[in-house]
Amino acid sequence: MLEKVKKFKSLMLFIIVILFMTTLGLVNAGTNQTWFKDELINNVEKVEHQLLLLNVQASELQSMERIETESKKLNLVKIAKIYHLTKEKDKVVLK
């Protein structure tokens, strides 16, 4: 009878160790997934911030004040009207 109890103890100890290792592996996998998800969310936030900065920069570059300033630097003349010489819009006169 004592021998059966010793075998049973050994078997239960082995099962407990296996269950502990499985639980440890599952917790580790869950933690890794959470870390990876947080990393992806952080990357998305960074990209959204960069997109906002690029939109602001694009707006600044397309502003009329900037275009007029750059035109003055290049000695370009502001056009008042465009007259088309023919019905096709490939030949024009600028005034």
Summary of the structure (lengths in Angstrom):
residues: 95
radius of gyration: 36.7
end to end distance: 113.3
largest distance: 114.1
contacts: 172
relative contact order: 0.05
helix: 75%
strand: 6%
